[in-house]
Amino acid sequence: MARSVASYISRHLDRQLLMLITVVLIIGLLTLHSASGGNTARTLSQVANILVALVVMWVVANVPLHYLSRIALPVYVFGLLMLIGVEFFGEVVNGAQRWLSLGFTRIQPSELMKIAVPLMLAWYFDRYESVLRSSNFLVGIILLVVPVFFIAKQPDLGTAILVAVAGIYVLFLAGLSLRLIIFSLAIAIGSVPFIWSTLHGYQRQRILTLIDPSTDPLGSGYHIIQSSIALGSGGLMGKGWLNGTQSQLDFLPERTTDFIFAVFAEEFGLLGNLVLMFLFIAIIGRGLVIAANAPTLFTRLLAGAITLIFFTYVFVNIGMVSGILPVVGVPLPLISYGGTSLVTILFGIGILMSIQTHRRLVQT
């Protein structure tokens, strides 16, 4: 009886992905416990977040592929309406209007768009697979630009970048011509002066601080300076779990969220970093294999985009903590504290599992 129940629960779970994310989640809990100064309540709160996210992953993994296609348009429209709702009725927290209050809780609609945008674009290009033209890519760009505009206006530059990149991945995988990509990059480069003039003061300061953190060592440069110290002081083997001075002595800001990788690097050193990088690469590699074996254009585009979004999370966060990218508030997937981002990531992992485990049914 127990074996049949376990078999039913796991029948649409990809074992390789499940094993990899479980190991990373455990590493995340250990790092969070240290980063929070041994705060058991915060660790247990993250355990609750993980359990909710795993349930979401399991539910999504059991959704047949044709249902994923059917919900693409409603999910996109719903997410867009919530973004518009944030514009008019959103709560302002720390100078940013990103949240919608539901009375009993708050939600951040921009997180939903990280999945809704690639889902919508994959559905759209799959629908016109046999007659794809330049006009279809123009429509795709419009479908991408509208939510990115609302998210950037909140302002939430980090999430806007992630949503934009997610959509660009789908456009590229759908066959957007290299000539058009180069042309778009040229326009983007030529628009730098205009973009600079539209940035908020703190966003400009982040970019300037990236070039030389020492210009504001106690202000906007503080994050990068302290994270660089933590990364370097870890050495080869690290200082040991719970023994990182930068985190335990409160020098490192945002150490349970955006800068948690600095805590991990200080305590587990270069060898620990290599192990974590191997696990992330294995997850990305498994996602790309699933994308390559997906049965339809819709599932190939969706799986490819979700996998590359995961890569972008890892690359941007580690680049941000290492001081090679501006600080844009992107969490380290499966490691950083937070429920909304964790649910979003495991929602995407659930889609990958659904594509993999329902693949044979589609082919048959």
CORKAGI-V418399 format. One record per helix or strand of 2 or more residues. SS is the DSSP state (~ for helix, > for strand). FROM is the first residue (numbers start at 1). TO is the last residue. If there is no record, write none. Layout:
SS:FROM:TO ; SS:FROM:TO
This chain:
~:2:10 ; ~:15:35 ; ~:40:61 ; ~:65:89 ; >:91:93 ; >:96:101 ; >:106:107 ; ~:109:127 ; ~:129:131 ; ~:134:152 ; ~:157:173 ; ~:178:190 ; ~:192:198 ; ~:201:211 ; ~:213:216 ; ~:222:233 ; ~:245:248 ; ~:260:293 ; ~:297:322 ; ~:339:357 ; ~:359:363
